[in-house]
Amino acid sequence: MGDKQQDSVERPADGNKNQTSDSLPTDEDKHKKKGDPNKLTLLTWNIDGLDLDDIKERLSRLLDYLIEYHPDIVLLQEVISPIYQVLQQVLKPYHVLPGSDRSYFTAILLRKSRVQLLESSIVNYPTTKMRRNLLMAYVSFLGHPLCVMTSHMESMKPQSLERQNQLRTVWKTMREQPQDHNVIFGGDTNLRDWEVKNQGGLPEGICDVWESLGQPEDCRYTWDCVTNDNKDLPFPARLRFDRLFLRQAGKGSKVSPDGMTLVGLERLDDCQRFTSDHWGLLCTFVMKPLSQATPE
């Protein structure tokens, strides 16, 4: 994937319906509206920052979504530096953790009042040709240790072998985490189902969240170029590129998948495009004591 020239992305002007940090919903407001405060909400989304067409309107809508859903954890892919700066300026309730400072990269956003950042690290993919890596954050969610990860794996069909190498690195890193940590990975994997099968399927102890939730049909395709026409492609691609993997803790409390929905399905008013060529995946998880948790 070639890098595009990064134009300036301005902070939304006063009077835009996007809100600044001072007018973001409080946690009390949020949980009156959104149900069980003990549930973890997580959004993963490739925001297509490399596409600079209509970028200001698309970024404005992204901020609207983040303010509306106010997830505890946000995993973003294809962030560019100007977008990162806007996220830092506008989303004051979040700690914004970048995966790089060059070209395009991933980012993890953590709602400070709910998720405490303990430390972070980056695992490099040694043979990547697209500057891809694995961004990790060790956090405490309501007193429970949690490791969250995101990555934008190698793009395009010819890069299958590298992508599978990266998948093995993700799984290996997930399994190496302390047993009292639940581990959640979310990102744009660019995976085809046959590539997972080529690795022998999911490793023991790691589940695909979409599969654990019964493979909901309305969340099957996260890169759906039949419905989403942001990209002018000569073929009707529909793929589940964006995935979530979970490794439950072996001791202490366990995180279990609770629900999943797609985000970003509405066209923007002015340009009639979508926020990204990918849909976002908004997921909820419940935290259960080990004695109540159902093995995956």
Phi and psi restraints in degrees (value plus and minus 20) as a CYANA .aco file:
   2 GLY   PHI    -102.1   -62.1
   2 GLY   PSI     124.1   164.1
   3 ASP   PHI     -98.3   -58.3
   3 ASP   PSI     120.0   160.0
   4 LYS   PHI    -117.6   -77.6
   4 LYS   PSI     139.2   179.2
   5 GLN   PHI     -83.0   -43.0
   5 GLN   PSI     112.0   152.0
   6 GLN   PHI    -112.5   -72.5
   6 GLN   PSI      85.3   125.3
   7 ASP   PHI     -94.7   -54.7
   7 ASP   PSI     142.8   182.8
   8 SER   PHI     -87.6   -47.6
   8 SER   PSI     114.1   154.1
   9 VAL   PHI    -133.7   -93.7
   9 VAL   PSI      94.9   134.9
  10 GLU   PHI    -105.7   -65.7
  10 GLU   PSI     132.4   172.4
  11 ARG   PHI     -83.1   -43.1
  11 ARG   PSI     118.7   158.7
  12 PRO   PHI     -72.7   -32.7
  12 PRO   PSI     115.9   155.9
  13 ALA   PHI     -92.2   -52.2
  13 ALA   PSI     138.5   178.5
  14 ASP   PHI     -79.1   -39.1
  14 ASP   PSI     119.0   159.0
  15 GLY   PHI      78.9   118.9
  15 GLY   PSI     -36.8     3.2
  16 ASN   PHI     -87.0   -47.0
  16 ASN   PSI     131.2   171.2
  17 LYS   PHI     -89.4   -49.4
  17 LYS   PSI     -35.3     4.7
  18 ASN   PHI     -84.2   -44.2
  18 ASN   PSI     123.7   163.7
  19 GLN   PHI    -124.5   -84.5
  19 GLN   PSI     130.2   170.2
  20 THR   PHI    -105.7   -65.7
  20 THR   PSI     159.4   199.4
  21 SER   PHI     -79.8   -39.8
  21 SER   PSI     -52.5   -12.5
  22 ASP   PHI     -86.2   -46.2
  22 ASP   PSI     -43.7    -3.7
  23 SER   PHI    -131.0   -91.0
  23 SER   PSI      -9.4    30.6
  24 LEU   PHI     -85.0   -45.0
  24 LEU   PSI     129.8   169.8
  25 PRO   PHI     -79.5   -39.5
  25 PRO   PSI     120.2   160.2
  26 THR   PHI     -93.7   -53.7
  26 THR   PSI     143.8   183.8
  27 ASP   PHI     -83.7   -43.7
  27 ASP   PSI     -53.3   -13.3
  28 GLU   PHI     -84.5   -44.5
  28 GLU   PSI     -64.7   -24.7
  29 ASP   PHI     -82.0   -42.0
  29 ASP   PSI     -63.8   -23.8
  30 LYS   PHI     -80.9   -40.9
  30 LYS   PSI     -63.4   -23.4
  31 HIS   PHI    -101.0   -61.0
  31 HIS   PSI     -40.9    -0.9
  32 LYS   PHI     -84.1   -44.1
  32 LYS   PSI     -55.4   -15.4
  33 LYS   PHI    -106.5   -66.5
  33 LYS   PSI     -53.5   -13.5
  34 LYS   PHI    -130.4   -90.4
  34 LYS   PSI     -10.9    29.1
  35 GLY   PHI      69.5   109.5
  35 GLY   PSI    -164.0  -124.0
  36 ASP   PHI     -81.6   -41.6
  36 ASP   PSI      95.8   135.8
  37 PRO   PHI     -91.7   -51.7
  37 PRO   PSI     -32.5     7.5
  38 ASN   PHI    -103.9   -63.9
  38 ASN   PSI     -25.6    14.4
  39 LYS   PHI    -104.1   -64.1
  39 LYS   PSI     121.0   161.0
  40 LEU   PHI    -110.9   -70.9
  40 LEU   PSI     108.1   148.1
  41 THR   PHI    -130.0   -90.0
  41 THR   PSI     115.1   155.1
  42 LEU   PHI    -159.1  -119.1
  42 LEU   PSI     113.4   153.4
  43 LEU   PHI    -139.0   -99.0
  43 LEU   PSI     106.8   146.8
  44 THR   PHI    -137.0   -97.0
  44 THR   PSI     117.0   157.0
  45 TRP   PHI    -179.6  -139.6
  45 TRP   PSI     107.2   147.2
  46 ASN   PHI    -104.6   -64.6
  46 ASN   PSI      91.7   131.7
  47 ILE   PHI    -111.5   -71.5
  47 ILE   PSI     -17.4    22.6
  48 ASP   PHI      36.2    76.2
  48 ASP   PSI      29.6    69.6
  49 GLY   PHI     -86.9   -46.9
  49 GLY   PSI     -36.1     3.9
  50 LEU   PHI     -94.7   -54.7
  50 LEU   PSI     -38.5     1.5
  51 ASP   PHI    -107.8   -67.8
  51 ASP   PSI      88.3   128.3
  52 LEU   PHI    -108.9   -68.9
  52 LEU   PSI     -23.8    16.2
  53 ASP   PHI     -88.1   -48.1
  53 ASP   PSI     107.9   147.9
  54 ASP   PHI      37.4    77.4
  54 ASP   PSI       9.7    49.7
  55 ILE   PHI     -85.2   -45.2
  55 ILE   PSI     -55.0   -15.0
  56 LYS   PHI     -88.3   -48.3
  56 LYS   PSI     -62.7   -22.7
  57 GLU   PHI     -87.4   -47.4
  57 GLU   PSI     -59.3   -19.3
  58 ARG   PHI     -87.3   -47.3
  58 ARG   PSI     -60.1   -20.1
  59 LEU   PHI     -85.3   -45.3
  59 LEU   PSI     -60.1   -20.1
  60 SER   PHI     -78.3   -38.3
  60 SER   PSI     -62.4   -22.4
  61 ARG   PHI     -89.6   -49.6
  61 ARG   PSI     -56.3   -16.3
  62 LEU   PHI     -77.9   -37.9
  62 LEU   PSI     -65.2   -25.2
  63 LEU   PHI     -81.9   -41.9
  63 LEU   PSI     -59.1   -19.1
  64 ASP   PHI     -78.2   -38.2
  64 ASP   PSI     -65.2   -25.2
  65 TYR   PHI     -82.1   -42.1
  65 TYR   PSI     -64.2   -24.2
  66 LEU   PHI     -83.8   -43.8
  66 LEU   PSI     -57.9   -17.9
  67 ILE   PHI     -91.1   -51.1
  67 ILE   PSI     -58.8   -18.8
  68 GLU   PHI     -87.0   -47.0
  68 GLU   PSI     -67.5   -27.5
  69 TYR   PHI    -111.0   -71.0
  69 TYR   PSI     -38.2     1.8
  70 HIS   PHI      10.3    50.3
  70 HIS   PSI      42.0    82.0
  71 PRO   PHI     -86.5   -46.5
  71 PRO   PSI     135.2   175.2
  72 ASP   PHI     -89.3   -49.3
  72 ASP   PSI     -57.5   -17.5
  73 ILE   PHI    -153.6  -113.6
  73 ILE   PSI     114.5   154.5
  74 VAL   PHI    -144.2  -104.2
  74 VAL   PSI     110.3   150.3
  75 LEU   PHI    -135.7   -95.7
  75 LEU   PSI      95.2   135.2
  76 LEU   PHI    -135.8   -95.8
  76 LEU   PSI     125.9   165.9
  77 GLN   PHI    -145.5  -105.5
  77 GLN   PSI     137.1   177.1
  78 GLU   PHI      38.5    78.5
  78 GLU   PSI      27.3    67.3
  79 VAL   PHI    -105.2   -65.2
  79 VAL   PSI     121.0   161.0
  80 ILE   PHI    -135.5   -95.5
  80 ILE   PSI     142.4   182.4
  81 SER   PHI     -74.9   -34.9
  81 SER   PSI     -64.5   -24.5
  82 PRO   PHI     -81.9   -41.9
  82 PRO   PSI     -56.5   -16.5
  83 ILE   PHI     -87.5   -47.5
  83 ILE   PSI     -62.0   -22.0
  84 TYR   PHI     -77.1   -37.1
  84 TYR   PSI     -61.8   -21.8
  85 GLN   PHI     -84.5   -44.5
  85 GLN   PSI     -59.1   -19.1
  86 VAL   PHI     -86.5   -46.5
  86 VAL   PSI     -62.0   -22.0
  87 LEU   PHI     -78.3   -38.3
  87 LEU   PSI     -62.7   -22.7
  88 GLN   PHI     -83.6   -43.6
  88 GLN   PSI     -60.8   -20.8
  89 GLN   PHI     -91.4   -51.4
  89 GLN   PSI     -61.1   -21.1
  90 VAL   PHI    -110.7   -70.7
  90 VAL   PSI     -59.1   -19.1
  91 LEU   PHI    -116.2   -76.2
  91 LEU   PSI      44.9    84.9
  92 LYS   PHI     -81.6   -41.6
  92 LYS   PSI     -50.8   -10.8
  93 PRO   PHI     -89.1   -49.1
  93 PRO   PSI     -25.6    14.4
  94 TYR   PHI    -130.8   -90.8
  94 TYR   PSI     124.1   164.1
  95 HIS   PHI    -107.3   -67.3
  95 HIS   PSI     104.8   144.8
  96 VAL   PHI    -127.6   -87.6
  96 VAL   PSI      96.1   136.1
  97 LEU   PHI    -132.9   -92.9
  97 LEU   PSI      90.8   130.8
  98 PRO   PHI    -106.5   -66.5
  98 PRO   PSI     130.8   170.8
  99 GLY   PHI    -109.2   -69.2
  99 GLY   PSI     -26.8    13.2
 100 SER   PHI    -190.0  -150.0
 100 SER   PSI     158.3   198.3
 101 ASP   PHI    -148.7  -108.7
 101 ASP   PSI      -3.8    36.2
 102 ARG   PHI    -144.6  -104.6
 102 ARG   PSI     126.6   166.6
 103 SER   PHI      35.9    75.9
 103 SER   PSI    -143.5  -103.5
 104 TYR   PHI    -138.5   -98.5
 104 TYR   PSI     132.4   172.4
 105 PHE   PHI    -179.7  -139.7
 105 PHE   PSI     158.8   198.8
 106 THR   PHI    -117.1   -77.1
 106 THR   PSI     147.8   187.8
 107 ALA   PHI    -171.9  -131.9
 107 ALA   PSI     128.4   168.4
 108 ILE   PHI    -137.5   -97.5
 108 ILE   PSI     108.5   148.5
 109 LEU   PHI    -131.8   -91.8
 109 LEU   PSI     110.4   150.4
 110 LEU   PHI    -143.4  -103.4
 110 LEU   PSI     103.6   143.6
 111 ARG   PHI     -90.6   -50.6
 111 ARG   PSI      94.0   134.0
 112 LYS   PHI     -79.9   -39.9
 112 LYS   PSI     -56.6   -16.6
 113 SER   PHI     -94.0   -54.0
 113 SER   PSI     -33.0     7.0
 114 ARG   PHI    -140.0  -100.0
 114 ARG   PSI     -47.7    -7.7
 115 VAL   PHI    -148.4  -108.4
 115 VAL   PSI      99.1   139.1
 116 GLN   PHI    -117.0   -77.0
 116 GLN   PSI     103.5   143.5
 117 LEU   PHI     -97.5   -57.5
 117 LEU   PSI     106.4   146.4
 118 LEU   PHI    -120.0   -80.0
 118 LEU   PSI     -69.7   -29.7
 119 GLU   PHI    -183.7  -143.7
 119 GLU   PSI     146.5   186.5
 120 SER   PHI    -160.6  -120.6
 120 SER   PSI     141.7   181.7
 121 SER   PHI    -177.0  -137.0
 121 SER   PSI     146.1   186.1
 122 ILE   PHI    -148.5  -108.5
 122 ILE   PSI     110.2   150.2
 123 VAL   PHI    -121.7   -81.7
 123 VAL   PSI     100.3   140.3
 124 ASN   PHI    -104.2   -64.2
 124 ASN   PSI     123.1   163.1
 125 TYR   PHI    -110.7   -70.7
 125 TYR   PSI      93.5   133.5
 126 PRO   PHI     -86.1   -46.1
 126 PRO   PSI     -44.9    -4.9
 127 THR   PHI    -134.3   -94.3
 127 THR   PSI      -4.9    35.1
 128 THR   PHI     -86.3   -46.3
 128 THR   PSI     122.6   162.6
 129 LYS   PHI    -126.2   -86.2
 129 LYS   PSI     -17.9    22.1
 130 MET   PHI    -144.1  -104.1
 130 MET   PSI       1.5    41.5
 131 ARG   PHI      39.7    79.7
 131 ARG   PSI      15.5    55.5
 132 ARG   PHI    -108.9   -68.9
 132 ARG   PSI     131.6   171.6
 133 ASN   PHI    -173.8  -133.8
 133 ASN   PSI    -198.9  -158.9
 134 LEU   PHI    -136.3   -96.3
 134 LEU   PSI      93.9   133.9
 135 LEU   PHI    -115.3   -75.3
 135 LEU   PSI     111.2   151.2
 136 MET   PHI    -147.5  -107.5
 136 MET   PSI     125.0   165.0
 137 ALA   PHI    -155.8  -115.8
 137 ALA   PSI     109.8   149.8
 138 TYR   PHI    -117.2   -77.2
 138 TYR   PSI     104.5   144.5
 139 VAL   PHI    -156.6  -116.6
 139 VAL   PSI     149.3   189.3
 140 SER   PHI    -138.6   -98.6
 140 SER   PSI      99.8   139.8
 141 PHE   PHI    -128.5   -88.5
 141 PHE   PSI      90.1   130.1
 142 LEU   PHI      32.4    72.4
 142 LEU   PSI      17.2    57.2
 143 GLY   PHI      68.5   108.5
 143 GLY   PSI     -21.5    18.5
 144 HIS   PHI    -121.8   -81.8
 144 HIS   PSI     112.8   152.8
 145 PRO   PHI     -91.3   -51.3
 145 PRO   PSI     117.6   157.6
 146 LEU   PHI    -166.7  -126.7
 146 LEU   PSI     120.8   160.8
 147 CYS   PHI    -135.9   -95.9
 147 CYS   PSI     104.1   144.1
 148 VAL   PHI    -137.0   -97.0
 148 VAL   PSI     125.2   165.2
 149 MET   PHI    -158.3  -118.3
 149 MET   PSI     130.3   170.3
 150 THR   PHI    -164.6  -124.6
 150 THR   PSI     135.5   175.5
 151 SER   PHI    -178.3  -138.3
 151 SER   PSI     134.3   174.3
 152 HIS   PHI    -136.0   -96.0
 152 HIS   PSI      77.2   117.2
 153 MET   PHI     -91.8   -51.8
 153 MET   PSI     142.2   182.2
 154 GLU   PHI     -68.9   -28.9
 154 GLU   PSI     114.5   154.5
 155 SER   PHI    -112.2   -72.2
 155 SER   PSI     139.5   179.5
 156 MET   PHI      59.5    99.5
 156 MET   PSI     125.1   165.1
 157 LYS   PHI     -76.5   -36.5
 157 LYS   PSI     -61.2   -21.2
 158 PRO   PHI     -84.7   -44.7
 158 PRO   PSI     -34.9     5.1
 159 GLN   PHI    -112.9   -72.9
 159 GLN   PSI       7.1    47.1
 160 SER   PHI     -80.5   -40.5
 160 SER   PSI     -63.8   -23.8
 161 LEU   PHI     -83.9   -43.9
 161 LEU   PSI     -62.3   -22.3
 162 GLU   PHI     -85.0   -45.0
 162 GLU   PSI     -60.8   -20.8
 163 ARG   PHI     -81.7   -41.7
 163 ARG   PSI     -60.7   -20.7
 164 GLN   PHI     -88.4   -48.4
 164 GLN   PSI     -55.4   -15.4
 165 ASN   PHI     -79.4   -39.4
 165 ASN   PSI     -64.4   -24.4
 166 GLN   PHI     -86.0   -46.0
 166 GLN   PSI     -57.7   -17.7
 167 LEU   PHI     -81.3   -41.3
 167 LEU   PSI     -63.4   -23.4
 168 ARG   PHI     -82.4   -42.4
 168 ARG   PSI     -58.1   -18.1
 169 THR   PHI     -83.8   -43.8
 169 THR   PSI     -62.2   -22.2
 170 VAL   PHI     -80.4   -40.4
 170 VAL   PSI     -70.9   -30.9
 171 TRP   PHI     -82.0   -42.0
 171 TRP   PSI     -63.4   -23.4
 172 LYS   PHI     -81.2   -41.2
 172 LYS   PSI     -64.0   -24.0
 173 THR   PHI     -85.4   -45.4
 173 THR   PSI     -59.7   -19.7
 174 MET   PHI     -80.1   -40.1
 174 MET   PSI     -64.6   -24.6
 175 ARG   PHI     -91.3   -51.3
 175 ARG   PSI     -42.7    -2.7
 176 GLU   PHI    -101.2   -61.2
 176 GLU   PSI     -28.1    11.9
 177 GLN   PHI     -92.8   -52.8
 177 GLN   PSI     135.9   175.9
 178 PRO   PHI     -74.7   -34.7
 178 PRO   PSI     126.1   166.1
 179 GLN   PHI     -88.4   -48.4
 179 GLN   PSI     -37.4     2.6
 180 ASP   PHI    -108.6   -68.6
 180 ASP   PSI     -17.0    23.0
 181 HIS   PHI    -122.6   -82.6
 181 HIS   PSI     110.3   150.3
 182 ASN   PHI     -97.5   -57.5
 182 ASN   PSI     123.6   163.6
 183 VAL   PHI    -145.4  -105.4
 183 VAL   PSI     103.3   143.3
 184 ILE   PHI    -140.9  -100.9
 184 ILE   PSI     104.7   144.7
 185 PHE   PHI    -129.9   -89.9
 185 PHE   PSI     116.8   156.8
 186 GLY   PHI    -164.4  -124.4
 186 GLY   PSI     120.0   160.0
 187 GLY   PHI     154.4   194.4
 187 GLY   PSI    -199.1  -159.1
 188 ASP   PHI    -107.9   -67.9
 188 ASP   PSI      80.3   120.3
 189 THR   PHI    -105.1   -65.1
 189 THR   PSI     -39.9     0.1
 190 ASN   PHI      37.6    77.6
 190 ASN   PSI      -1.4    38.6
 191 LEU   PHI     -97.7   -57.7
 191 LEU   PSI     122.0   162.0
 192 ARG   PHI    -118.9   -78.9
 192 ARG   PSI     128.3   168.3
 193 ASP   PHI     -76.6   -36.6
 193 ASP   PSI     -55.8   -15.8
 194 TRP   PHI     -86.7   -46.7
 194 TRP   PSI     -45.6    -5.6
 195 GLU   PHI     -90.6   -50.6
 195 GLU   PSI     -56.7   -16.7
 196 VAL   PHI     -85.9   -45.9
 196 VAL   PSI     -63.4   -23.4
 197 LYS   PHI     -82.4   -42.4
 197 LYS   PSI     -54.7   -14.7
 198 ASN   PHI     -84.3   -44.3
 198 ASN   PSI     -43.3    -3.3
 199 GLN   PHI    -111.1   -71.1
 199 GLN   PSI     -11.8    28.2
 200 GLY   PHI      66.7   106.7
 200 GLY   PSI      -5.1    34.9
 201 GLY   PHI      60.4   100.4
 201 GLY   PSI    -194.3  -154.3
 202 LEU   PHI     -84.8   -44.8
 202 LEU   PSI     119.5   159.5
 203 PRO   PHI     -87.0   -47.0
 203 PRO   PSI     138.1   178.1
 204 GLU   PHI     -79.6   -39.6
 204 GLU   PSI     112.8   152.8
 205 GLY   PHI      71.9   111.9
 205 GLY   PSI     -26.2    13.8
 206 ILE   PHI    -138.5   -98.5
 206 ILE   PSI     110.2   150.2
 207 CYS   PHI    -136.3   -96.3
 207 CYS   PSI     133.5   173.5
 208 ASP   PHI    -109.6   -69.6
 208 ASP   PSI      98.9   138.9
 209 VAL   PHI     -80.0   -40.0
 209 VAL   PSI     -60.9   -20.9
 210 TRP   PHI     -80.1   -40.1
 210 TRP   PSI     -61.9   -21.9
 211 GLU   PHI     -87.2   -47.2
 211 GLU   PSI     -59.8   -19.8
 212 SER   PHI     -83.3   -43.3
 212 SER   PSI     -48.0    -8.0
 213 LEU   PHI    -108.5   -68.5
 213 LEU   PSI      -9.3    30.7
 214 GLY   PHI      70.9   110.9
 214 GLY   PSI      -1.7    38.3
 215 GLN   PHI      32.8    72.8
 215 GLN   PSI      39.1    79.1
 216 PRO   PHI     -77.7   -37.7
 216 PRO   PSI     105.4   145.4
 217 GLU   PHI     -82.9   -42.9
 217 GLU   PSI     -54.2   -14.2
 218 ASP   PHI     -93.5   -53.5
 218 ASP   PSI     -25.2    14.8
 219 CYS   PHI    -137.5   -97.5
 219 CYS   PSI      -6.2    33.8
 220 ARG   PHI     -88.5   -48.5
 220 ARG   PSI     -67.1   -27.1
 221 TYR   PHI    -125.4   -85.4
 221 TYR   PSI      93.8   133.8
 222 THR   PHI    -118.8   -78.8
 222 THR   PSI     -37.0     3.0
 223 TRP   PHI    -141.5  -101.5
 223 TRP   PSI      69.1   109.1
 224 ASP   PHI    -135.9   -95.9
 224 ASP   PSI      69.4   109.4
 225 CYS   PHI    -101.8   -61.8
 225 CYS   PSI     -16.2    23.8
 226 VAL   PHI     -99.4   -59.4
 226 VAL   PSI     -65.7   -25.7
 227 THR   PHI    -107.0   -67.0
 227 THR   PSI     -60.6   -20.6
 228 ASN   PHI    -115.9   -75.9
 228 ASN   PSI      93.0   133.0
 229 ASP   PHI    -124.7   -84.7
 229 ASP   PSI       5.3    45.3
 230 ASN   PHI     -79.8   -39.8
 230 ASN   PSI     -55.5   -15.5
 231 LYS   PHI    -122.5   -82.5
 231 LYS   PSI     111.8   151.8
 232 ASP   PHI    -109.7   -69.7
 232 ASP   PSI      65.6   105.6
 233 LEU   PHI    -121.0   -81.0
 233 LEU   PSI     128.1   168.1
 234 PRO   PHI    -103.7   -63.7
 234 PRO   PSI     -15.4    24.6
 235 PHE   PHI    -161.5  -121.5
 235 PHE   PSI     132.7   172.7
 236 PRO   PHI    -107.7   -67.7
 236 PRO   PSI      60.8   100.8
 237 ALA   PHI    -100.1   -60.1
 237 ALA   PSI     111.8   151.8
 238 ARG   PHI    -159.1  -119.1
 238 ARG   PSI      89.8   129.8
 239 LEU   PHI    -160.2  -120.2
 239 LEU   PSI     136.0   176.0
 240 ARG   PHI    -119.8   -79.8
 240 ARG   PSI      51.6    91.6
 241 PHE   PHI     -92.3   -52.3
 241 PHE   PSI     -57.3   -17.3
 242 ASP   PHI    -112.2   -72.2
 242 ASP   PSI     101.2   141.2
 243 ARG   PHI    -155.9  -115.9
 243 ARG   PSI     137.4   177.4
 244 LEU   PHI    -144.6  -104.6
 244 LEU   PSI     110.8   150.8
 245 PHE   PHI    -135.5   -95.5
 245 PHE   PSI     126.6   166.6
 246 LEU   PHI    -151.9  -111.9
 246 LEU   PSI     110.8   150.8
 247 ARG   PHI    -135.7   -95.7
 247 ARG   PSI      93.9   133.9
 248 GLN   PHI     -94.1   -54.1
 248 GLN   PSI     133.1   173.1
 249 ALA   PHI     -85.0   -45.0
 249 ALA   PSI     127.1   167.1
 250 GLY   PHI    -107.7   -67.7
 250 GLY   PSI     -33.9     6.1
 251 LYS   PHI    -169.3  -129.3
 251 LYS   PSI     138.0   178.0
 252 GLY   PHI      63.3   103.3
 252 GLY   PSI    -167.8  -127.8
 253 SER   PHI    -109.2   -69.2
 253 SER   PSI     127.7   167.7
 254 LYS   PHI    -131.3   -91.3
 254 LYS   PSI     121.0   161.0
 255 VAL   PHI    -109.7   -69.7
 255 VAL   PSI     112.9   152.9
 256 SER   PHI    -147.7  -107.7
 256 SER   PSI     121.0   161.0
 257 PRO   PHI     -82.8   -42.8
 257 PRO   PSI     120.9   160.9
 258 ASP   PHI    -142.2  -102.2
 258 ASP   PSI     -54.0   -14.0
 259 GLY   PHI    -190.2  -150.2
 259 GLY   PSI     143.1   183.1
 260 MET   PHI    -171.9  -131.9
 260 MET   PSI     119.7   159.7
 261 THR   PHI    -167.4  -127.4
 261 THR   PSI     136.3   176.3
 262 LEU   PHI    -107.3   -67.3
 262 LEU   PSI     126.3   166.3
 263 VAL   PHI    -145.1  -105.1
 263 VAL   PSI     124.5   164.5
 264 GLY   PHI      78.6   118.6
 264 GLY   PSI       0.5    40.5
 265 LEU   PHI    -101.5   -61.5
 265 LEU   PSI     -27.5    12.5
 266 GLU   PHI    -113.8   -73.8
 266 GLU   PSI     119.1   159.1
 267 ARG   PHI     -93.8   -53.8
 267 ARG   PSI     127.6   167.6
 268 LEU   PHI     -95.1   -55.1
 268 LEU   PSI     125.1   165.1
 269 ASP   PHI     -83.3   -43.3
 269 ASP   PSI     -66.2   -26.2
 270 ASP   PHI     -99.4   -59.4
 270 ASP   PSI     -71.7   -31.7
 271 CYS   PHI    -113.4   -73.4
 271 CYS   PSI     -32.3     7.7
 272 GLN   PHI      41.8    81.8
 272 GLN   PSI       2.6    42.6
 273 ARG   PHI    -123.0   -83.0
 273 ARG   PSI     157.5   197.5
 274 PHE   PHI    -118.9   -78.9
 274 PHE   PSI     144.7   184.7
 275 THR   PHI     -77.6   -37.6
 275 THR   PSI     -57.5   -17.5
 276 SER   PHI    -169.1  -129.1
 276 SER   PSI     147.2   187.2
 277 ASP   PHI     -98.1   -58.1
 277 ASP   PSI     -30.9     9.1
 278 HIS   PHI    -123.4   -83.4
 278 HIS   PSI     129.6   169.6
 279 TRP   PHI    -102.9   -62.9
 279 TRP   PSI     130.5   170.5
 280 GLY   PHI    -103.9   -63.9
 280 GLY   PSI     134.4   174.4
 281 LEU   PHI    -132.9   -92.9
 281 LEU   PSI      94.5   134.5
 282 LEU   PHI    -123.8   -83.8
 282 LEU   PSI     100.0   140.0
 283 CYS   PHI    -144.6  -104.6
 283 CYS   PSI     128.9   168.9
 284 THR   PHI    -138.0   -98.0
 284 THR   PSI     126.3   166.3
 285 PHE   PHI    -150.9  -110.9
 285 PHE   PSI     128.9   168.9
 286 VAL   PHI    -130.9   -90.9
 286 VAL   PSI     126.8   166.8
 287 MET   PHI    -123.3   -83.3
 287 MET   PSI     101.3   141.3
 288 LYS   PHI    -144.7  -104.7
 288 LYS   PSI     123.9   163.9
 289 PRO   PHI     -78.6   -38.6
 289 PRO   PSI     132.5   172.5
 290 LEU   PHI     -74.5   -34.5
 290 LEU   PSI     -56.0   -16.0
 291 SER   PHI     -87.9   -47.9
 291 SER   PSI     -41.8    -1.8
 292 GLN   PHI    -121.0   -81.0
 292 GLN   PSI     -33.0     7.0
 293 ALA   PHI     -94.9   -54.9
 293 ALA   PSI     119.8   159.8
 294 THR   PHI    -114.1   -74.1
 294 THR   PSI     103.6   143.6
 295 PRO   PHI     -79.6   -39.6
 295 PRO   PSI     122.9   162.9
